[in-house]
Amino acid sequence: MLMRRISRLLSHPLSRSQHTITLFPGDGIGPQISESVKEIFAAAEVPVTWEEHEVYPILEKNGKTRIPQPAIDSIFKNKIGLKGPMRTAIGKGHVSLNLTIRRTFGLYANVRPAKTVPGVETPYSKEGVDCVIVRENTEGEYSGIEHTVVPGVVQSVKLITRDASRNVAEYAFKYAIDNDRSNVVALHKANIMSMSDGMFLEQCRLVAEKYPQIKYREMYLDSAVLKIVKDPSQFDVMVMPNLYGDILSDLTSGLIGGLGLAPSGNMGSGGIAIYEAVHGTADDLTEHNKGNPTALLMSGLMMLRHLELKSQADLIEKAVLSTLMERKVVTGDIGGRATNPEYTAEICRKIRA
């Protein structure tokens, strides 16, 4: 046991550096699964200090929504955060908390890997899934620009800008380079929205010229959906505007077993990164302690690798995958009967073994 601890400390030069992480536990099962992540990180002796903040919408007099200032200050100070699922009441006058957070911190790229999880059977398990969606995160149909034209008629504006399109395209190609990916495909509907999606494609093409080592292609969104379902191995890194990425990333999560297994990271300007579970608050699971922390935990592993804490991330991932493959202590959403504390304890046991 002692030698293993020494090995962990020496396995990476940054392992001994303490990192302060901003934590937004969120709503519903959010606090429950956040505690699981903290327990598992502690078991793996991850050198992190948690700075926890409650996040809720504050509606200002000008009609804009913001989050509490201490939460904002914490992210700008630490540059790195982990976020649980957050509830947004429909029709209450404020925009989505997720959208508010993206705008507040300039989180322009959402990264959603989808990779087959050993032990979780799906129709795609045999062939395997290994693709990544890079979604523009700040504009498009989610810009929140809506108004009533006349009673009974409303208009919603799709906002696409040159800068935001270029930023997300740059991130997609750099991600491909950094992660040994060979091709990037831009998904669009420029045949219908020639100006907005046309501008998005224009920026993707300009960025692609800077990365001749990466194969670049374009595909209509609807065609891509059909092809992904038939054979996901055709796809590597996909980059697309906001709404398309929101829908398609849920689809690719379904290919590997659901949102409860899917990690996600949001990348912003100034080195800010916030990792999150993208599933809902699952309020019905809260009372019975049945929340599955895997998605938030896997997002946390993305965060650790971003911090160059690879050895700790690998150790935790090995324990998680081993637990899922054995299927003896897993939560109900993936075919088991374990509670959240039982599943968490099993992963911690394997880490310490």
Secondary structure as UniProt FT lines:
FT   HELIX           2..10
FT   TURN            13..16
FT   STRAND          19..24
FT   TURN            28..29
FT   HELIX           30..43
FT   TURN            44..45
FT   STRAND          48..52
FT   STRAND          58..59
FT   TURN            61..62
FT   STRAND          65..66
FT   HELIX           69..78
FT   STRAND          80..83
FT   TURN            90..91
FT   HELIX           97..104
FT   TURN            105..106
FT   STRAND          107..115
FT   TURN            118..119
FT   TURN            123..127
FT   STRAND          130..136
FT   HELIX           141..143
FT   STRAND          146..150
FT   TURN            151..152
FT   STRAND          153..156
FT   HELIX           162..178
FT   TURN            179..180
FT   STRAND          183..188
FT   TURN            190..192
FT   TURN            194..195
FT   HELIX           196..208
FT   TURN            209..210
FT   TURN            212..213
FT   STRAND          215..220
FT   HELIX           221..230
FT   HELIX           232..234
FT   STRAND          237..240
FT   HELIX           242..256
FT   HELIX           259..261
FT   STRAND          265..268
FT   HELIX           269..271
FT   STRAND          273..276
FT   HELIX           283..286
FT   TURN            287..289
FT   HELIX           294..306
FT   TURN            307..308
FT   HELIX           310..326
FT   HELIX           332..334
FT   HELIX           340..352
//
